[in-house]
């Protein structure tokens, strides 16, 4: 029998291939991530800088962000710090990244639209990487009277929804709603007491 012939002396046998093996081996290799390109030195700083600029523009087109949020996003994508910092510096220079303006916007929308307290808004500003001094300056937009008015409006809304229920249930739900917005228990109980008194339903 000649080498390579089949067991009956005919053509050599060939393993059956249903195409799946070929599909696996012929498939394209996944594109390397940015982090892998940086690690292997296969991308220049100039290209990284251009990509970082485009990434920041896409992010800002979708929604405003703080400098810290942008830095975190770029770092997660694999951009090295020595590229990220100058890019963000330039965006600050031209006014496209402005933490003071961003903080003021957060304060206005969270207070006016959601009725959040200054304490709750301050927590969000810190979470977004806003400098404490910048955040404090932005929070000056909300004074004690404005905060009390927002808490009162929220309490009235909650109490109106529970009219006819047991008093304790109404109190618990209204105070809980205020607490979730960041208002202190003492202020919450004071406001709920005032509103229930106005309804002729005293609170113990």
N, C-alpha and C positions, 0 to 999 in steps of 0.2 A: 504494500500500500504506500502510495506516495505521501510525503509529509504534507499535511494540510488537507488531505482528501477526507471525505465523509466516511462513516463506518462501512458503507456498502461499496466504497471505491468510487463514488460519484463526486459531485461538487462538495467542497468543504461546507460543513454546517455553520450557520451564522446565528448567533443568539438573537432571539426575538426582541424587537424593539418597537414598542407601541408609540414612540414619539415623546413620551414623558421625560425620558432620560435626556433626549436631545434638547427638549424644551428647557430643562434645568441648566444644562451646560451651555446652551447657546444664548441664554438670557443675558442681558446687559448687567454689568456690575453696578451696584448702586453708586450714585454720585457721592463723592466724599463731602463730608460736612465742612463748614467753614472752619470749625475748630481743628479738624484733621489737616486741612490745607495750611493753616497757620503752624501747626505742630511740625509739619514736614517742610516748611519753608517754601511752599509752592505758590504763594501769593504775596505780592509786594505790598508795602505799606501804602503806596499810592492807590492801589486797587482797593485795599481795605478801607481807606479813607473815603473813597468814592462810594463804595457799597454802604458804609455806615451813614453817609449823608442821605442817600436814597432811602435807607431804612427809617431814619428819623423823620424824614418828610412824610413817608407813608403812615407812620404812627400818628404824627400830628394832624394829618389830614383826616384821620378817623376820629380823633378826640384830643383835646389838650392834655398835656402831661407835665409833671414836674421834672426838673433836671435829674433828680434821683431815680424816678421811675424810668426815664429814658436810659440812664446809665445801666440800670438793672436789666432792662430788656436787651440792650446791646451785649452785655456780658453773657446773658443766657444764650445768645446766638453765637457766641464764640469770639467776639471782637476783643482784642487785647486793650488794656487800659491806656497804653501809650497812644493808641489811635482814638479811643473814645473821648478822652479829655479835651484834646484840641477841637474835635468836631463839635462837642457840646459848647465849648467856649465860643466858637464862632456863631453858633445858633443863638447864644445869649447876646452876643455883640449886635446882631441884626434884629433882636427883639422877638425872635420866633420862640424862644424859651424864656419865660419870665415868671419866676416862682412867686413874686409878690402879686402880680396880676392874677396868676392862677389861684393863689390862696384866696384872694378877694372874691373871685368867681365862685369858689367852693363854698365860702361863707354865705354869700348871697343866696345861692340856689338851695343849699341845705337848710338854711333858716327859713327862707320865704316859701319854698315849695314843699319841704318835708317837715318843717316845724322842729328841727333839731335844736337842742340846747347848745350853748357855747362849749360846754364840756364835751359833748358828743362830737361837735365839729372839730374841736381841738384834737381829739383822738384820731379823727380821720386825717387831719393835716399831718400829724406825726407819722401816721402809717404811710402816707404818700411821700414822705421824705422831706417835708417842708421844714426849714430851719425854725426853731422855736420863736426867735425874735420876729421873723417874717410872719409866722402864724399869729402871734399876739397882736401885731399891728393890723392884720386883716380882721381879727375878731373884734376890733374896736368899732366895727360897723354895727354890732349888736349890743345895745346897752341893756340895762336892767329892765327898763320899761318894755322894750321890744321883746325881750325874752319872756317876760311875764305875759304879754299879750299873746304870744305864740302858744304858750302853755295853756292859757285860758281858752283859746280857740280850739285846741285839741281836746281839752276836757269837755267842753260843750258838745263837740261832735260825738265823743264816746258816750256821754251821758244820754244824749238824744237817742242813740241806738239802743240803749238798754232801758228806756222808759217803760215802766210797768213791771220790771223784774224786782226781785228782792233787793233791799237797800245794800246789804253787804256785797252782793254780786256786782251791783253797779259800782260801788266804791272800789272793789278789787280790780275790776276791769279798767276803770278810768285811771286809777293810780298806776296800774301796770303799764298802760299805754304811755303814760307820761314818763315812767321810769325807762322804758325802752328807747325813748327819745333823748335820754340823758339828763332828765330833770331829777333833782334831789327828792327823796321821799317827803321831806318837810314841806317843800314847795308844792309838791303834788297833792298832799293831803289838804294843805291850806286852800288851794284852788278848788278842789273837789268839794270841800266843806262850803265854800262860798257859793258855788253853783247849786248845791243841794239846798242850802238855806234859801236861795232865791226861788227854788221850786216849792219851798215849804216843807222840805224833808230834811230835818237836822241830822247831822252825823255825830255819832258818839265819839 
